[in-house]
Amino acid sequence: MINSNHCFSKNSTIIYKELDGATVLIDPYRRTIVNLNDTAREVWHLLDGQRPVAGVIEAMREGFDIDEVTLRKDVLSFLDELAKREMIA
């Protein structure tokens, strides 16, 4: 379970790239790629190591026309996936 007060930092080895209209995260060591939708791309940009998860969700509420419950679920699910892949800490 992700703590809403945790401040995630990006793994410095992960490459953020926009390719042919798609945005991806590339882990060169594990040779994996994660495709990002608009929500995931914004989450990635907001992860600065100082903003808590609750702050990421709050910042996104202003820019996305989505209910808070769905947004929270999507953000937490994405962060969980990134944490399992060791793309964030």
Backbone as JSON Lines, residues from 0, in Angstrom:
{"i":0,"aa":"M","n":[0.84,-1.19,0.0],"ca":[0.0,0.0,0.0],"c":[0.88,1.24,0.0]}
{"i":1,"aa":"I","n":[0.58,2.15,-0.86],"ca":[1.38,3.37,-0.98],"c":[0.89,4.41,0.03]}
{"i":2,"aa":"N","n":[1.82,4.98,0.76],"ca":[1.54,6.02,1.74],"c":[1.37,7.35,1.02]}
{"i":3,"aa":"S","n":[0.28,8.06,1.26],"ca":[0.01,9.32,0.56],"c":[0.96,10.44,0.98]}
{"i":4,"aa":"N","n":[1.75,10.23,2.04],"ca":[2.73,11.23,2.47],"c":[4.12,10.98,1.89]}
{"i":5,"aa":"H","n":[4.28,9.83,1.21],"ca":[5.6,9.49,0.66],"c":[5.93,10.39,-0.53]}
{"i":6,"aa":"C","n":[7.18,10.79,-0.61],"ca":[7.67,11.61,-1.73],"c":[8.56,10.73,-2.6]}
{"i":7,"aa":"F","n":[8.05,10.34,-3.75],"ca":[8.81,9.46,-4.63],"c":[9.8,10.25,-5.47]}
{"i":8,"aa":"S","n":[10.96,9.63,-5.7],"ca":[11.98,10.17,-6.6],"c":[12.11,9.23,-7.79]}
{"i":9,"aa":"K","n":[12.42,9.81,-8.94],"ca":[12.62,9.0,-10.14],"c":[13.97,8.31,-10.06]}
{"i":10,"aa":"N","n":[14.03,7.09,-10.54],"ca":[15.29,6.37,-10.68],"c":[16.07,7.07,-11.79]}
{"i":11,"aa":"S","n":[17.27,7.51,-11.5],"ca":[18.05,8.3,-12.46],"c":[18.48,7.52,-13.7]}
{"i":12,"aa":"T","n":[18.36,6.21,-13.67],"ca":[18.75,5.42,-14.84],"c":[17.61,5.29,-15.86]}
{"i":13,"aa":"I","n":[16.41,5.7,-15.48],"ca":[15.25,5.57,-16.36],"c":[15.27,6.71,-17.39]}
{"i":14,"aa":"I","n":[15.01,6.34,-18.63],"ca":[15.02,7.3,-19.73],"c":[13.57,7.63,-20.1]}
{"i":15,"aa":"Y","n":[13.26,8.92,-20.12],"ca":[11.95,9.41,-20.54],"c":[12.09,9.82,-22.0]}
{"i":16,"aa":"K","n":[11.21,9.31,-22.86],"ca":[11.37,9.56,-24.29],"c":[10.0,9.69,-24.95]}
{"i":17,"aa":"E","n":[9.92,10.62,-25.91],"ca":[8.72,10.74,-26.74],"c":[9.09,10.23,-28.12]}
{"i":18,"aa":"L","n":[8.36,9.19,-28.55],"ca":[8.64,8.54,-29.82],"c":[7.37,8.45,-30.66]}
{"i":19,"aa":"D","n":[7.37,9.09,-31.81],"ca":[6.24,9.0,-32.74],"c":[4.89,9.23,-32.06]}
{"i":20,"aa":"G","n":[4.8,10.26,-31.25],"ca":[3.56,10.59,-30.58],"c":[3.27,9.8,-29.32]}
{"i":21,"aa":"A","n":[4.1,8.85,-28.99],"ca":[3.94,8.06,-27.77],"c":[5.02,8.46,-26.77]}
{"i":22,"aa":"T","n":[4.68,8.4,-25.51],"ca":[5.65,8.71,-24.46],"c":[5.94,7.42,-23.7]}
{"i":23,"aa":"V","n":[7.23,7.15,-23.48],"ca":[7.62,5.91,-22.83],"c":[8.69,6.16,-21.78]}
{"i":24,"aa":"L","n":[8.77,5.23,-20.84],"ca":[9.88,5.16,-19.9],"c":[10.67,3.92,-20.28]}
{"i":25,"aa":"I","n":[11.98,4.07,-20.36],"ca":[12.84,2.96,-20.77],"c":[13.8,2.66,-19.63]}
{"i":26,"aa":"D","n":[13.83,1.4,-19.24],"ca":[14.79,0.94,-18.25],"c":[15.86,0.17,-19.02]}
{"i":27,"aa":"P","n":[17.02,0.8,-19.26],"ca":[18.04,0.16,-20.08],"c":[18.68,-1.06,-19.44]}
{"i":28,"aa":"Y","n":[18.62,-1.16,-18.12],"ca":[19.25,-2.3,-17.45],"c":[18.35,-3.53,-17.45]}
{"i":29,"aa":"R","n":[17.06,-3.32,-17.27],"ca":[16.11,-4.44,-17.29],"c":[15.53,-4.66,-18.69]}
{"i":30,"aa":"R","n":[15.88,-3.75,-19.59],"ca":[15.4,-3.81,-20.98],"c":[13.88,-3.87,-21.05]}
{"i":31,"aa":"T","n":[13.26,-2.94,-20.32],"ca":[11.79,-2.85,-20.33],"c":[11.36,-1.45,-20.72]}
{"i":32,"aa":"I","n":[10.14,-1.39,-21.25],"ca":[9.54,-0.12,-21.66],"c":[8.15,-0.04,-21.04]}
{"i":33,"aa":"V","n":[7.82,1.14,-20.53],"ca":[6.49,1.39,-20.0],"c":[5.89,2.51,-20.84]}
{"i":34,"aa":"N","n":[4.76,2.23,-21.48],"ca":[4.05,3.26,-22.25],"c":[3.24,4.13,-21.31]}
{"i":35,"aa":"L","n":[3.28,5.44,-21.52],"ca":[2.57,6.37,-20.65],"c":[1.38,6.99,-21.37]}
{"i":36,"aa":"N","n":[0.23,6.98,-20.7],"ca":[-0.9,7.76,-21.2],"c":[-0.77,9.17,-20.63]}
{"i":37,"aa":"D","n":[-1.75,10.04,-20.89],"ca":[-1.66,11.43,-20.43],"c":[-1.54,11.54,-18.92]}
{"i":38,"aa":"T","n":[-2.32,10.74,-18.22],"ca":[-2.29,10.77,-16.75],"c":[-0.93,10.32,-16.23]}
{"i":39,"aa":"A","n":[-0.43,9.21,-16.75],"ca":[0.86,8.68,-16.3],"c":[1.99,9.65,-16.62]}
{"i":40,"aa":"R","n":[1.93,10.27,-17.79],"ca":[2.96,11.25,-18.16],"c":[3.0,12.41,-17.17]}
{"i":41,"aa":"E","n":[1.84,12.9,-16.77],"ca":[1.78,14.0,-15.82],"c":[2.28,13.56,-14.44]}
{"i":42,"aa":"V","n":[1.93,12.36,-14.02],"ca":[2.44,11.84,-12.74],"c":[3.96,11.81,-12.77]}
{"i":43,"aa":"W","n":[4.52,11.3,-13.84],"ca":[5.98,11.21,-13.96],"c":[6.63,12.59,-13.82]}
{"i":44,"aa":"H","n":[6.04,13.59,-14.47],"ca":[6.59,14.94,-14.39],"c":[6.5,15.53,-12.98]}
{"i":45,"aa":"L","n":[5.49,15.12,-12.24],"ca":[5.29,15.67,-10.89],"c":[6.14,14.99,-9.82]}
{"i":46,"aa":"L","n":[6.76,13.87,-10.15],"ca":[7.59,13.17,-9.16],"c":[8.94,13.86,-9.05]}
{"i":47,"aa":"D","n":[9.1,14.63,-7.98],"ca":[10.32,15.41,-7.81],"c":[11.08,15.08,-6.54]}
{"i":48,"aa":"G","n":[10.6,14.07,-5.8],"ca":[11.27,13.71,-4.56],"c":[10.89,14.58,-3.39]}
{"i":49,"aa":"Q","n":[10.1,15.64,-3.64],"ca":[9.71,16.54,-2.56],"c":[8.2,16.66,-2.41]}
{"i":50,"aa":"R","n":[7.49,16.35,-3.48],"ca":[6.02,16.44,-3.45],"c":[5.46,15.09,-3.02]}
{"i":51,"aa":"P","n":[4.63,15.07,-1.98],"ca":[4.05,13.79,-1.55],"c":[3.01,13.3,-2.56]}
{"i":52,"aa":"V","n":[2.67,12.04,-2.46],"ca":[1.68,11.43,-3.35],"c":[0.38,12.25,-3.31]}
{"i":53,"aa":"A","n":[-0.05,12.65,-2.13],"ca":[-1.27,13.45,-2.0],"c":[-1.14,14.76,-2.79]}
{"i":54,"aa":"G","n":[0.05,15.34,-2.81],"ca":[0.3,16.57,-3.57],"c":[0.26,16.34,-5.07]}
{"i":55,"aa":"V","n":[0.73,15.18,-5.51],"ca":[0.67,14.83,-6.92],"c":[-0.79,14.73,-7.35]}
{"i":56,"aa":"I","n":[-1.59,14.05,-6.56],"ca":[-3.01,13.89,-6.87],"c":[-3.7,15.25,-6.88]}
{"i":57,"aa":"E","n":[-3.41,16.07,-5.91],"ca":[-4.02,17.4,-5.83],"c":[-3.65,18.25,-7.05]}
{"i":58,"aa":"A","n":[-2.38,18.22,-7.44],"ca":[-1.94,19.0,-8.6],"c":[-2.63,18.52,-9.87]}
{"i":59,"aa":"M","n":[-2.89,17.24,-9.97],"ca":[-3.52,16.68,-11.16],"c":[-5.01,16.97,-11.22]}
{"i":60,"aa":"R","n":[-5.65,17.15,-10.08],"ca":[-7.08,17.44,-10.06],"c":[-7.39,18.72,-10.83]}
{"i":61,"aa":"E","n":[-6.46,19.64,-10.84],"ca":[-6.66,20.92,-11.53],"c":[-6.59,20.78,-13.04]}
{"i":62,"aa":"G","n":[-5.8,19.82,-13.53],"ca":[-5.58,19.72,-14.96],"c":[-6.35,18.63,-15.68]}
{"i":63,"aa":"F","n":[-7.04,17.78,-14.94],"ca":[-7.74,16.66,-15.56],"c":[-9.22,16.68,-15.17]}
{"i":64,"aa":"D","n":[-10.06,16.45,-16.14],"ca":[-11.5,16.4,-15.9],"c":[-11.88,14.96,-15.56]}
{"i":65,"aa":"I","n":[-11.61,14.59,-14.31],"ca":[-11.85,13.22,-13.86],"c":[-12.21,13.29,-12.38]}
{"i":66,"aa":"D","n":[-13.08,12.4,-11.94],"ca":[-13.47,12.44,-10.53],"c":[-12.29,12.03,-9.65]}
{"i":67,"aa":"E","n":[-12.3,12.52,-8.43],"ca":[-11.17,12.32,-7.53],"c":[-10.9,10.86,-7.2]}
{"i":68,"aa":"V","n":[-11.96,10.07,-7.05],"ca":[-11.79,8.65,-6.7],"c":[-11.06,7.92,-7.83]}
{"i":69,"aa":"T","n":[-11.49,8.16,-9.07],"ca":[-10.85,7.51,-10.22],"c":[-9.42,7.98,-10.38]}
{"i":70,"aa":"L","n":[-9.2,9.29,-10.24],"ca":[-7.85,9.85,-10.36],"c":[-6.93,9.23,-9.31]}
{"i":71,"aa":"R","n":[-7.38,9.19,-8.09],"ca":[-6.57,8.63,-7.0],"c":[-6.22,7.17,-7.29]}
{"i":72,"aa":"K","n":[-7.21,6.4,-7.71],"ca":[-6.98,4.98,-8.02],"c":[-5.97,4.83,-9.15]}
{"i":73,"aa":"D","n":[-6.11,5.63,-10.2],"ca":[-5.18,5.57,-11.34],"c":[-3.76,5.95,-10.94]}
{"i":74,"aa":"V","n":[-3.62,7.02,-10.17],"ca":[-2.29,7.48,-9.75],"c":[-1.64,6.43,-8.85]}
{"i":75,"aa":"L","n":[-2.36,5.91,-7.87],"ca":[-1.79,4.92,-6.97],"c":[-1.42,3.64,-7.7]}
{"i":76,"aa":"S","n":[-2.23,3.24,-8.64],"ca":[-1.94,2.04,-9.44],"c":[-0.67,2.22,-10.25]}
{"i":77,"aa":"F","n":[-0.53,3.39,-10.87],"ca":[0.67,3.68,-11.67],"c":[1.91,3.74,-10.79]}
{"i":78,"aa":"L","n":[1.81,4.4,-9.65],"ca":[2.96,4.48,-8.74],"c":[3.35,3.09,-8.23]}
{"i":79,"aa":"D","n":[2.37,2.26,-7.96],"ca":[2.64,0.89,-7.52],"c":[3.4,0.13,-8.61]}
{"i":80,"aa":"E","n":[2.97,0.28,-9.86],"ca":[3.67,-0.37,-10.97],"c":[5.11,0.12,-11.1]}
{"i":81,"aa":"L","n":[5.3,1.44,-11.01],"ca":[6.66,1.99,-11.1],"c":[7.54,1.51,-9.95]}
{"i":82,"aa":"A","n":[6.97,1.45,-8.75],"ca":[7.74,0.99,-7.58],"c":[8.15,-0.47,-7.74]}
{"i":83,"aa":"K","n":[7.24,-1.31,-8.23],"ca":[7.56,-2.72,-8.43],"c":[8.66,-2.89,-9.47]}
{"i":84,"aa":"R","n":[8.69,-2.01,-10.46],"ca":[9.72,-2.06,-11.52],"c":[11.0,-1.32,-11.11]}
{"i":85,"aa":"E","n":[11.01,-0.78,-9.88],"ca":[12.14,-0.02,-9.33],"c":[12.48,1.2,-10.2]}
{"i":86,"aa":"M","n":[11.45,1.8,-10.78],"ca":[11.64,3.02,-11.57],"c":[11.54,4.26,-10.69]}
{"i":87,"aa":"I","n":[10.99,4.09,-9.49],"ca":[10.91,5.15,-8.5],"c":[11.3,4.58,-7.14]}
{"i":88,"aa":"A","n":[11.67,5.49,-6.25],"ca":[12.03,5.06,-4.89],"c":[11.45,6.03,-3.88]}
